[in-house]
Amino acid sequence: MRGRTKGSARILLAGMAGLVGALLLTGPLAAQEGGSHAIALHGKPKYGPDFQHLDHADPNAPKGGEVKLMAFGGFDNLNPFILRGQTAAGAGLVFETLTTSSGDEAITEYGLLAESIALADDRSWVSFTLRPQARFSDGKPVTADDVLWSFQTLKEKGHPHYRTYYADVVKAEKIGERTVKFTFRSTDNAELPIIMGQLPVLPKHIFDSRPFESTTLEPLVGSGPYTVVEVQPGRSITYQRVADWWGKDLPINRGRYNFDRLRYDYYRDLDVAFEAFKAGAFDFRLENSSKNWTTGYNVPAVKDGQIVREELKHEDPQGMQAFVFNIRRPVFQDRRVREGLNYLFDYEWTRANISYGLFQRTKSYFANSELAATGLPSPAELALLEPLRGKIPDEVFSKPYEPPKTDGSGNIRANLRTALGLFKEAGWDLKNNKLVNAKGEPLRFEILLVQADMERIVQPFLRNLERAGIEASIRVVDTAQYQNRTDNFDYDMIIERFPQSLSPGNEQRDYWESSRADLPGSRNSIGIKDPAVDTLVEKLIAAPDREALIAATRALDRVLLWSWYVIPHWHDNVYRVAYWNRFSHPPVAPKYGLGFPDAWWVDPEKNARLASSARRTAP
């Protein structure tokens, strides 16, 4: 989703598998005096102004109970809006934005703190009118001044990506007691109205006496459904539902946020965490390990029905997970070297022997969506690509992208020959079983990991690299060191995931543009500085309609793929979850997202049965 904080995409990757593009609005919304309850990018919102609840939320769900969850690594910060520190899991539950998405639609936002949204006919401005009942957890009202202060503070002192998101906002002003208006530099960036709706609104009065940019373990005041009630630094954090939460009766929230308490316990070893789950130490697990899903649940609790396993289909775009080259390093600056290294990753063997036949190969930076490039470029794509001919790889025009393949036997002799040929073209020769350049320097690099369980994926790759005379090694570090090194691009290769939405836009600047390559904390982890890529990103952002957005995204996808910036991994269209059988959830799942924990609840009958069963089996 666009406009959100970076989150943990770089950390929680094992086995894994912007919310906006062209803004097409129905007539009654634009510049309407009273505004609208929602913005739909295409057509009308699914839910009208009189809707009562989301389809994937049960308004009769009981409130109560506690859910115990796991988190990986550690934390030293409760402010999720800054670059410094490791933010605690669940920290976003404390805060709210002007608008929110439904989970049923990829391109619609509904008023949350804002009761209405008004938009200029030419999309040159958007305004939000706050709900009069909106309150922070300390009882103070959410005001237009809080909105303006949040905008300025996030832009000046928040995580660097906010400066990218809000770069085209030329004016923010209070135009009424509860109304704030944002005016844009031009009408080319059609996503900006929704980006501004995703603005987190923070309490100005709290930060008048404390520095915003500093890490903190003191619970912060927000307007969200939960507050922090217990902090054990680096070990656990507990949230309590706000009983008199001002937003509990909004249609967008009915049947959601049902747990009284959520507790996240931290683990530094994922194997230990898995065993802890099976022993009942925490309640719910999103299983990203194919090995665990296939072989790890053969335990009495599963056979007895105490632990439930479910596969929940979804339509979430999957983006790209991959081995990522840091092309700031000289060893990776030659495209032929990067291509050759792609030939040494045996995905087919990995899928059969390590992934147990699950998942599918990723062939796009926008996988599992209509935005993924397929076949040869369409006429609309060629209109964007032809002016860049000679500045982008020739294959963009002549070949559909396919990552190198093997027969899955583990014999990569043909791929090895191809790789060595590419290395030789790039000035690397195999001498005495070592790949060296003209100076006799070996081709050597390190793969930086934060999850030790990813070593089982990396080790077979290392063996193939060794066959090509390449010296590669693994370094596993803790989450604090990993975040510091990745924020400062201090690595040769990492495993990274580039999440995407169905309507990419502003956030693509942070991923690919030259201006972000040397900015600490940006998501341009590859280090791309390519004017052609910059041009395509800007074309994508300025796309006037859905068809133009698709064409621009596919054109960008082709250039990124044929530049061999990564070695693609895999993705899936299923969430695999396991949980102790004390919960219920609506029969309808959201199309986009898991729906946990916000739409699930503790089922009193199931909870009682599970407790009774635990007493019977206790030693």
Beta strands, then each sheet from edge to edge (+ up, - down):
strand 1: 38-40
strand 2: 66-72
strand 3: 96-97
strand 4: 99-101
strand 5: 108-111
strand 6: 114-119
strand 7: 125-130
strand 8: 169-174
strand 9: 179-184
strand 10: 200-201
strand 11: 226-232
strand 12: 236-241
strand 13: 261-267
strand 14: 284-286
strand 15: 307-313
strand 16: 320-325
strand 17: 360-361
strand 18: 429-431
strand 19: 434-436
strand 20: 444-449
strand 21: 471-476
strand 22: 493-498
strand 23: 566-568
strand 24: 570-571
strand 25: 574-580
strand 26: 583-584
strand 27: 601-602
sheet 1: 1+ 5- 4+
sheet 2: 2+ 13+ 12- 11+
sheet 3: 3+ 10-
sheet 4: 6+ 7- 9+ 8-
sheet 5: 14+ 25- 15+
sheet 6: 21+ 20+ 22+ 16- 23+
sheet 7: 17+ 24-
sheet 8: 18+ 19-
sheet 9: 26+ 27-
end
